[in-house]
Amino acid sequence: MTDSPSRLVLWGVSTSRTLRAAWALHELSLEYDLRPILPRSGETKTAEYTRLNPRQKIPLLQDGDFTIGESAAIIAYLSDTYGTDANRLVPLEPKPRARWREWCFFIAMELDATSLYIMRRHGALKHIYGEAPAAPESSSTYFQGQMRHVEAALADGRPYLMGNRFTSADMLLTTCVVWAIDYKVPVPACCHDYL
């Protein structure tokens, strides 16, 4: 990052989802300004931020007068807008792009939202969302079952989910695997090699 004004502004820090957006900015060699606001700190509820993002969530990317939230959408937007043949994070051809979408939706929904975030909501954030003692354990079991798809994809020795090309699906998966390890959820051995 430089001290000069930037067209791109990333709002948010300290979450896996925000890390994904920052990672994409770096992979694409893009300059940006960082607004290091925290989740659940009141910073996402200010009038200025609520005007930019009525959902009051991070991350949020500003590109001039355009704003977009949700880490997977931010990464896809950045790749589509600023990616080159050398650093693109999203496939362009229809069939590889469909496969990439399938991986991104699977990771975002089945691994992140349906498993890991449920563990977080009813574990570390139970003071906000309430205690549901069975939820973290059942979410962990579900996550482990869903990882069989990842294990099968990586079983042939390919370095990335899409074969020999690093994509944003790898960013999503990496943050989920690290998150699972932090939560002491067993992950397949191939995932440690993948990381």
For each residue, the residues with C-beta under 8 A, 3 or more apart:
1: 6 31 32 33 34
2: 6 31
3:
4: 31
5: 33
6: 1 2 9 31 32 33
7: 63 64
8: 25 30 31 32 33 61 62 63
9: 6 32 33 34 35 61 62
10: 18 21 22 25 32 33 34 35 59 60 61 62
11: 35 37 49 52 53 58 59 60 61 62
12: 15 17 18 21 35 36 37 38 39 58 59 60
13: 18 34 36 37 38 58
14: 18 38 39
15: 12 18 19 39 58 59
16: 19 20 175 176 178 179
17: 12 20 21 58 59 71 175
18: 10 12 13 14 15 21 22 58 59 71
19: 15 16 22 23 175
20: 16 17 23 24 59 71 72 74 75 168 171 172 175
21: 10 12 17 18 24 25 59 61 71 74 75 78
22: 10 18 19 25 26 34 59
23: 19 20 26 27 171
24: 20 21 27 28 74 75 78 79 89 168 171
25: 8 10 21 22 28 30 32 78
26: 22 23 29 30
27: 23 24 87 89 166
28: 24 25 78 79 82 83 87 89
29: 26 87
30: 8 25 26 78 82
31: 1 2 4 6 8
32: 1 6 8 9 10 25
33: 1 5 6 8 9 10
34: 1 9 10 13 22
35: 9 10 11 12
36: 12 13
37: 11 12 13 41 43 44 49 58
38: 12 13 14 41 43 44 58
39: 12 14 15 44 57 58
40: 44 125 128
41: 37 38 44
42: 45 46
43: 37 38 46 49
44: 37 38 39 40 41 49 50 53 56 57 58
45: 42 49 50 56
46: 42 43 49 50
47: 50 51
48: 51 52
49: 11 37 43 44 45 46 52 53 56 60
50: 44 45 46 47 53 54 56
51: 47 48 54
52: 11 48 49 60 62 67
53: 11 44 49 50 56 57 60 67 69
54: 50 51
55: 69
56: 44 45 49 50 53
57: 39 44 53 60 69
58: 11 12 13 15 17 18 37 38 39 44 69
59: 10 11 12 15 17 18 20 21 22 69 71 74
60: 10 11 12 49 52 53 57 67 68 69
61: 8 9 10 11 21 67 68 69 74 77 78
62: 8 9 10 11 52 66 67
63: 7 8 66 67 68 77 81
64: 7
65:
66: 62 63
67: 52 53 60 61 62 63
68: 60 61 63 73 74 77
69: 53 55 57 58 59 60 61 73 74
70: 73 74
71: 17 18 20 21 59 74 75 172
72: 20 75 76 104 108 168 172
73: 68 69 70 76 77
74: 20 21 24 59 61 68 69 70 71 77 78
75: 20 21 24 71 72 78 79 89 90 168 171
76: 72 73 79 80 89 90 104 168
77: 61 63 68 73 74 80 81
78: 21 24 25 28 30 61 74 75 81 82 83 89
79: 24 28 75 76 82 83 88 89 90 168
80: 76 77 83 90
81: 63 77 78
82: 28 30 78 79
83: 28 78 79 80 87 88 89 90
84: 87 88
85: 88
86:
87: 27 28 29 83 84
88: 79 83 84 85 91 92
89: 24 27 28 75 76 78 79 83 166 167 168 171
90: 75 76 79 80 83 97 100 167 168
91: 88 96 97 99 100 162 165 167
92: 88 96 97
93: 96 97
94: 97 98
95: 98 99
96: 91 92 93 99 100 162
97: 90 91 92 93 94 100 101
98: 94 95 101 102
99: 91 95 96 102 103 162
100: 90 91 96 97 103 104 162 167 168 169
101: 97 98 104 105
102: 98 99 105 106
103: 99 100 106 107 161 162 167 169 172 173
104: 72 76 100 101 107 108 168 169 172
105: 101 102 108 109
106: 102 103 109 110 111 146 149
107: 103 104 110 111 112 169 172 173 176
108: 72 104 105 111 112 113 172
109: 105 106 112 113 114
110: 106 107 113 114 115 142 146
111: 106 107 108 114 115 116 143 146 147 173 176 180
112: 107 108 109 115 116 117 172 176 179
113: 108 109 110 116 117 118
114: 109 110 111 117 118 139 142
115: 110 111 112 118 119 139 140 142 143 146
116: 111 112 113 119 120 139 143 176 179 180 183 185
117: 112 113 114 120 121
118: 113 114 115 121 122 135 136 139
119: 115 116 122 123 135 136 139 140 143 183 185
120: 116 117 123 124 125 183
121: 117 118 125 126 128 129 135
122: 118 119 125 126 129 130 131 132 133 135 136
123: 119 120 126 136 183
124: 120
125: 40 120 121 122 128 129
126: 121 122 123 129 130 131 132
127:
128: 40 121 125
129: 121 122 125 126
130: 122 126
131: 122 126
132: 122 126 135 136
133: 122 136 137
134: 137 138
135: 118 119 121 122 132 138 139
136: 118 119 122 123 132 133 139 140
137: 133 134 140 141
138: 134 135 141 142
139: 114 115 116 118 119 135 136 142 143
140: 115 119 136 137 143 144 183 185
141: 137 138 144 145
142: 110 114 115 138 139 145 146
143: 111 115 116 119 139 140 146 147 180 185
144: 140 141 147 185 186 187
145: 141 142 148
146: 106 110 111 115 142 143 149 150
147: 111 143 144 150 151 187 188 191
148: 145 151 152 188
149: 106 146 152 153
150: 146 147 153 154 161 173 188 190 191
151: 147 148 154 155 188 190 191
152: 148 149 155
153: 149 150 156 158 161
154: 150 151 157 158 161 188 190 191 194
155: 151 152 190
156: 153
157: 154
158: 153 154 161 163 164
159: 164 166 194
160: 163 164 165 166 167 169 170
161: 103 150 153 154 158 167 169 170 173
162: 91 96 99 100 103 165 167 169 170
163: 158 160
164: 158 159 160
165: 91 160 162
166: 27 89 159 160 170
167: 89 90 91 100 103 160 161 162 170 171
168: 20 24 72 75 76 79 89 90 100 104 171 172
169: 100 103 104 107 160 161 162 172 173
170: 160 161 162 166 167 173 174
171: 20 23 24 75 89 167 168 174 175
172: 20 71 72 103 104 107 108 112 168 169 175 176
173: 103 107 111 150 161 169 170 176 177 194
174: 170 171 177 178 194 195
175: 16 17 19 20 171 172 178 179
176: 16 107 111 112 116 172 173 179 180
177: 173 174 180 181 187 191 194 195
178: 16 174 175 181 182 195
179: 16 112 116 175 176 182 183
180: 111 116 143 176 177 183 185 187
181: 177 178 184 185 187
182: 178 179
183: 116 119 120 123 140 179 180
184: 181
185: 116 119 140 143 144 180 181
186: 144
187: 144 147 177 180 181 191 192
188: 147 148 150 151 154 191
189: 192 193
190: 150 151 154 155 193 194
191: 147 150 151 154 177 187 188 194 195
192: 187 189 195
193: 189 190
194: 154 159 173 174 177 190 191
195: 174 177 178 191 192
